[in-house]
């Protein structure tokens, strides 16, 4: 069974904004969010993903500088 995200990723003109990874009513967690980012990059490819902070809403779970540092760490291998 094909996932909707995989079907969407087959459209070469579609790009993905990677932001606000946190889950409702849960604290921001690096490992959980790292998995989301890794999946997004694997599905769409680095060239079709862009990062956004989603502030000020994301500020309810993580500080701006911490989010940028965490995301930088998630993609450091690239």
Protein Blocks (a to p, Z undefined) as FASTA:
>chain_A
ZZfklmmmmpmkbccddehkbcghiacdfklmmmmmmmmmmmnopklcccdekiaklmmm
ocfklmmmmmmmmmmmZZ
